[in-house]
Amino acid sequence: MSHTDTTPAPSLGVTLWRQTWPMAIGVLSLLGFQLVDSAFIARLGTAPLAAQSFTFPLSFLIIGVQVGMGIAIAALISRALGAGEQARAKRLGSLVLLSGTGVIALLVLLLWWLQAPIFLRLGAAPESLGLIRSYWTPQLLSAWLGACLYFGYSLFRAHGNTRLPGVLMVVTSLVNLALDPLLIFGAGPWPGLGLPGAAIATVLAFALGLMILGWRLAGLDWLSWQGLVDEWRLSLRPFAGIAGPAMISQLMPPLAAMLAISAVASLGEAQVAAWGLANRLETVSLMVVLAMTMSLPPWLGRCYGAGDWAQIHRLLRLALRVVVVWQLALGLILAVAAPWVAQALSGNPEVRGDLAMLVRFMLPSYAALGVCMLVVSAGNALGWPLRAMLMSAARLFVFYLPCLWIGTWLAGLTGLAAGAALGNLLAGLAAWGLLRRVLSSPRRMAAVSS
């Protein structure tokens, strides 16, 4: 006798919540410890905080490469799973773990070798290079370990498991938070390491996370080491077709950050320190958006592999509504609470005033920025990475940077903050217009994804 399962399927909103909340908590913990990390460093003085701020664009550069490769990982593996190609998904998982860790290792070595001319070009004073170098060497090691973790997370997300990446992000963040004050300031007879201690704490936390991730992967049948050469030849072109534009899209924000901090450096050391804290706060406030850019692409990729464009349309509409409502509400609350937020993050009165002003202007504009980020992420998953790349370029070099530069020229740091907010708003409107055109008809969607 047959039995029919009459259990109702969960709604789209419930499924989106289940896919996103583990990543949102993980992203919040990961970015939260980075914000607290900067708050600890701010207690050391303006010079160490400014030194750390100069490293942010290069750290974003490494993250951009790893995220671009992670997008390709999630897209190809999820499409293979959606098409029922289990064996190929295993080979792809092995390939991307090997190639990803190797590429990031080469990039880390290059950035270590070229650090002095790069930081001088960004506007750092020659006398600050020693302080920057003491932090940058262990920070590069932590960046490589973090990339290895991220590629493992991408493999889990491609298989629909967002819980383990979220849990590991929380665990590594808590370990980092526990080690930060001990290594930065010291305890009892143990002297503090100052600025380098923050990076060493991250190295130890990521190393622990990597061991746990490797142990979990060893118990899963997601990897295959047979036929990798043939699979590499077969998959190199589609991987490059996704990873290339995605990496260019992800590398444009670090380039824009380098240009932006060069403009801020002309205003003074305290302004650089405030800008660095504002960037940390930006990433924390975008936790839901960042979680969706990690949880949505594998889901969209499976729908793409199955040809279910109606589900894709419903999913994107729901995700965009969530992003706009959440980011606008959070931005307005933080803008009102800007003086207290700045006081919690910095002990320097001059830095506090500049940071409060940046928060008031920029935080509400992240609702529009979130729309743009979600559209770019969806484009990479749905087979139109070139348009996603062009949208990223327009966001930064047509809207964000010109508005930022003009604002700085007209009104210093206040104009810079207002210009950045206006650039985010214009980019969000442009991204929304692009998505509406692409999703307006099945025929156009098919043409774009072909």
N, C-alpha and C positions, 0 to 999 in steps of 0.2 A: 504494500500500500504506500503510495507516494504521499509525501507531506509538502505542502506549499508554505513557504515562509511568508507570513503576512506582516512581518515587522516593517513599519514604514521607514523608507530611506530618510536619513537626516537631511534637513534643508540645506540649501547652498550656504546660507549664513553660518549655520552650525558647523558645517564642514570647513569653511574658511577659518572660523574661530579655532577649531581643533588643529588645523594645519599651522596657524600663525602664532597662537599664544606661546607654545614652547620657544619658538624662535624670538618672539618679542621679549620674553623674560631673559633669554640668553643674551640677546643684544643689549638689553638694558643693563644687565650685570657687567657685560664686557666693556661697554662704553662708560658705564657708571664708575668702574674702577679707574678708567683712564682719566675721568674728570676729577675724581678724588686724588689720583696720582698727581695731577697738575696742582690741585689745592695744597697738597703736602709740599710740593716744590715751591709754591708761592711763599710758604713760610720761611724758606731759605733766603728769600730776597728777590728783588726784581731781576737782577742779572741772571741767576739760574733759570728763572721762569722764561725770560727772553731767549736764553740759549736753547731751552727745550722747544720754544715756539718756532725757532728757525729750522728745527728738524722736521716739523710737521709736514711740509710739502713733500719732502723726500720719503717720509713714511707713507704718505698717501700714494706716492708713486709706486711703491712696492705693493701696497694694497690694491691699487688699480690693476696691476698685472695679474695678481692672484685672483681678483674678482672676475676679470675678463676670462681667464682660463676656467674659473669655476662655473661661469655662465655656460660656457661651451660643454663642460663636463655634464652639468645637470641636463642641458638640452638634449645632447646626443644619447645619453643613457636613458633618460625618460622616454625619448622617442622610440628607442629600441625596445624598451619594456612595453610601451603602448602598442607596438607592432608585433609583440610576442616573440621577439628575438632575444631570448634569455642568454644564450651562449655569447652572442656578440656584446651584450651589456656587460658581461663579466670581463671580456677582453678589454673593452673600453675602460672599465674601472681600473684595471692594472696599468694600462698605458698612461692614463692621465696622472695617476699617482707618481709614476716614475718621471714623466716628462715635466710635470709641474714643479716638483721639488728641485729638479735640476736647473730649470730656468730661473727660479727665484734665487738659488744659490749663486748663479753667475751674476745676477743683478746686484745682489748684496755685496759681492766682492768688488764689482765695478764702483758702487757708491762709496765703499770704504776707501778705495784707491783715489777717487776724485773729490773727496770731501772738502779739502781746503779751498780749491778754486770755486766749488759750487757755493759754499757758505759765504765766501767773500762776495760772489756775484749777487747773492740774495740780500746783501746789505749788512752782514755781520761785521763788526769791528775786528781788526786783526788781533787785538788783545783778548777777544772773546773765544778765539779758536781753540785754545787749550781746554777751556771749560766745555765747549761743545764736543770736542773730540773725546773727552773722558766719558761722556754720556753716549755718544753715537756708536762706539764700538760694541758695547753690550746690547744697545738698542737694535743694531743690525742683526745680531744673533737671535734676539727675541722675535724680530720680524720674520726671519726664516722659519723658526719653530712655529710661529703663528700661521704662516702660509701652509706648512705641512698639515697643521690642524684643520685649516679651512678646506683644503682639498679632501680631507677625510670627511668633513661635514658635508661637502657637496655630494659625495658618494651616498651618504645616508639620505640626504634630501631627495636625490634622484630616485631612490627606492621608496619614497613616501614617508620616511622616518625623520620627523623633525624633533622628536622628544630627546633623543640622545645628544644631538648637537646643542640643544637648549640647556640640558642638564650640565654638560661639560663646560659650556660657557660660564654657567653660574659657579661651578666648582673652581675653575681656574681663576675667576674673578675674586672669589672669596680668599683663595690662597694668596693671590697677589695683594689684596687689601691687608691681609694679616702680616705679610712680609714687608710691605712698604715702610711703615714707621720704624720697624726694627733696622732695616738696612739703610734708610735715609738718615735717621736721627740717632740710631744706636739704642742700647739698653744696658744699664748697669755698667759692667766693665768693658762691654763691647762697644767700640767707637762706631759712630755712623759713617757711612760712605758718602753722604751728601747726594748730589745729583745722580751719579752713576748707580747708586743703590736702587733707585726707582726702576732702571732698566734691568738690573740683575734680578730683582724681585719678579719681573715679568718673565725672564728667562726660566727661572725655577718653576713658576706656575705653568707655563706652556709645556715645559718638559714633562711635568706630571700629567697634564692633559693628554699629551701625545702617547704616553705609555698606556693610559687607560683606553684611548681610542684604538691603539694597535691590538690590545688584548681583546676588545670587542670585535674588531674586524676578523681576528683569527678564528672566531667561532661562527662566522657567517660564510655562506657560499656565494660571495659577490664578486670574487676575483678569479681570474684564470690566467695562467702563465704560458699557455699553449697557443701557438699561432699568432704571437704578438707582432712579428715582423709583417706578416700578410695583413693583419688588421691595421697596422700603422699605415701601410700603403693605401689601403682601402679608405681609411678614415681621415687621413691627413688633410685632404681637400675640404671635406665638409667641416672638420674641426677648425681649420684655418678660416673658412668662410664665416663661422660664428665667432671664434675667439679673436680673429683679427679686428673686425669692427668693434667687438665688445671691448677689447683691450684699449683700442684707440679712444673709445667712449670713456673708459675708466681712467685713462691716462690724461685726458684733458682737464679734469678737476685738479690733479696735482700741478699741472702746468699753470692753470689759472691761479692756484694757491700761491705758487712761486711769484707770479706777477703781482698778486694782491699784497703779499707780505713785503715785496719790494717797495710798493707804494706806502704801506704802513710804516716801514722802517725809516722813511724820510720824515715821519712825524715825531719819532722819539722812542726810547727804550720802553717807557711805561706804556705807550700805545701798542707796541709789539706784544708786550706781556698781556694786555687786555684783549687784544685780537686773538692771541693763542687760547686764552680761557674761553672766549666766545666761540671759537671753533670746536673746542671740547664740548661745550654746552649744546652747540648745534647738533652734533652727532648723537648726543643723548636724547635730545628732544625729538629726533627723527627715528626713534627706536621702532615704532610701529611700521613706518615706511620701509626701513631697512629690513625688518623681519619679513614683510610682504615681498620685497624684492628677492628674498631667499626662498620663501615657501611657495610663492605663486609660479615661478618659471617651470619647475618640474610638473606641476599640475597642468599648466597650460601646454607644456610639451606633450604630455600624454593625450590631452584633448586634440592637439594638433596631429599627432600620429594616428589617432582614430578618426580624424576628419570631423570632429564635433564642434563646428563653429558657433552653433547656437549657445552651447554651454560656455564657450570662451567669451561670447558677448555678455551673457548674464554675469559671469564671474568678474569681468573687468568693470562693469557698471557698479557692482556692489563694492569692489575694492576701492574704487575712486571715491565713492560716497564716504566710506569709512575714513579714508585718508584726509579728505577735506575737513570733515566735521571734527575729527580728533585733533589734527594739527592746528586748526584755527582756534579751538577752545583752549588747548594747551598754550599756544602762543600768546593769546590775550591774557591768560592767567599769569604767565611768567613776565609779561610786559608790565602788568600792574605791580607784581612783586619784585621788580628789577632791583631796587635798592637793597632788599634783604638777600636776594640771590647773590648779588655782587659782594656783599659783606661776608657771606658764608664762604665764598671762594677765594677772597684775597684780603690780606691784612694791610696792604698799601692803600692809603686813601686816594692817591692819584689814580691808581689802577682801578679801584672800586668805582670811581665816578665814570671813567671811560667805559668800563664793562657794563654798568647800568644803562648807559646811553645806547650801547650796541644792542643790548637785550631788548630794549623798548622798540627799536626800529626793526630789527631783523627777525625776531622770533615769530611774530604773526605771519610774516611772508613765507614761512616754511610750509604753509598749507599749499601754496602754489608750487613751491619747489618739490613737494611730495608728489604732486600730480605728474610733474615732468619726470621724476625718477621712476615712477611706476610705469609710465608710458615707454620709457627707454628699456626697462627691464622686460616688459611684455613684448616689445619689438624683437629683442634678441631671442626670446623663446618661441616666437611665432613665425620665424622665417623671414623677417625683414630687418636684419641687423644693420644694413646700410642706412636706412631711414632713421633707425635708432641712433646711429653714430652721428648723423647730420643734425639730429635734434639735440644731442649732447653738445655738439660744436656750437650750434646757434644759442643754446642756453648760456654758455660761458662767454663766447667771443662776440656775439651780436648783442646780447642783453646784459649779462652780469658785469663783465669787466668794463665795457664802455660807460655804463651808468656809474660804476664804482669810481673810475678815474675822473669822470666829470664832476662827481660829487666831491671827491677829495680836492680837486682843483678849486672848486667854488667855496667849500666850507670845512676843509680839514677832515677830522675824524667823524664829525657829525654828518657831513656831506657824504663821506664814504659809506656810513651805515645806511643812510637814506637811499643812496644809489644802489647798494647791494640789495636792499629790500625791493626797490622798483624793478631791478633786473630779474629777481626771482618771480615777481608777479607777472611780468611780460613773458617769461619762459613758460610758466604754468599755463597761461592762456594759449600760447602757441602750441604746446604739447597737446592740450585738450582739443584744439582745432584739428591737429594732425590725426589724432585717434578717431575723432568723429568721421573724418573723411575716409579713413581706411576701413572702418567698421560699418560704413553706411550701406554697403551692399555686399552679398556673398561673392558676386563676380569680381568686385574690386579686391576683396580679401584674397581671393584665389590668385589674382594677378600679382599682387604684392608679394605673396609667399612663394611664388613659383621661381 
